Amino acid sequence: MTTKANVDYRLIDSTLRDGSHAISHQYDVDEVISIVRGLSSAGVQVIEIAHGDGLGGSSFNYGFSKVDEKELIARACEESGDSTIACLLVPGIGLADDLKDVHELGVGMARIATHCTEADISEQHIQTAKKLGMEAIGFLMMAHMNSPEGLVEQALLMQSYGADAIYIADSAGAMTTEDVRRRVNALVEALDVPLGVHAHNNLAMAVSNSIAAYEEGAANLDGTSAGLGAGAGNCPTEILAAVSTKYGIETGVDPLKLMDVAEEVVRPIMPRQQVIDRAGLILGYAGVYGSFLLHAQKAAERYNVPQAEILMELGRRQVVGGQEDMIIDVALELARKHAEEDQ
């Protein structure tokens, strides 16, 4: 799907999905309504909402939602105005039936997310979304772990399944601007459908990487209000809009209204401001999945080992999304190692 007329790229705001990680999936109905109203009023074209790990993610492994996600999705659809409501689904966490349920609630876009080497598991869900009349987006996570050529192979699979657009997600915030340019350039050259980029800010490069992606031909960009998201946070929607305006890029959104949403609605509900502290920086430096941050913090406190050591070891092992149980394994191994060294 192309962007709206007179708009250079389409903005998708993921505050109510990726931002869920940063608040341990504790959104309530009033918060969702306030955020959706604010983003819609600012002209945001697409607003994504789900558990941080996608539809069906509320679980012991990933963390339980405060309010059932489908109740929150229903309220978001009621308040969405001219904005499209999107959901993210990871095959194996969410089911095809979940897509049917949220479509009935009014969701117009399904983002089907897989690891950047596992696009072949997305076929059923992309095709289900298409049969329901939804826009289907193929979403390749942890894109820094695959080469430009490898990403092209995976993206072409998703395109062949019927995806209307493809996204690469810098889920660890590990990419430099050159990393983004090379991947986006290769994908834009190879694909017949639009490309998008989902940037995280662990190396403080989310905005610059998003602008670079646009310059290389990405027609869809993601952000979250106040940068709320996994790890050190996402590309802040209001900053991306402001910088885009400075570059003369037409976004169709009102940067000042987005600033109001960030300052008056989102920041007050954040348990901690999105800063690039040591742990957040290590995520980007070591290439570790952003949503591991709070899980690693809890494991560090429980087993009395440094969080930084846990994250560095996860990076060495190239652990990917869906392997949250490995965080406990690594913490236990490090605790035993330290105990042996102290004897």
Secondary structure, 3 states (H helix, E strand, C coil): CCCCCCCCCEEEEEEECCHHHHCCCCCCHHHHHHHHHHHHHCCCCEEEECCCCCCCCCECCCECCCCCHHHHHHHHHHCCCCCEEEEEECECCECHHHHHHHHHHCCCEEEEEEECCCHHHHHHHHHHHHHCCCEEEEEEECHHHCCHHHHHHHHHHHHHCCCCEEEEECCCCCCCHHHHHHHHHHHHHHCCCCEEEECECCCCCHHHHHHHHHHCCCCEEEEEHHHCCCCCCECEHHHHHHHHHHCCCCCCCCHHHHHHHHHHHHHHHCCCCCCCCHHHHHHHHHCCCCCHHHHHHHHHHHHCCCHHHHHHHHHHCCCCCCCCHHHHHHHHHHHHHHHHHHC
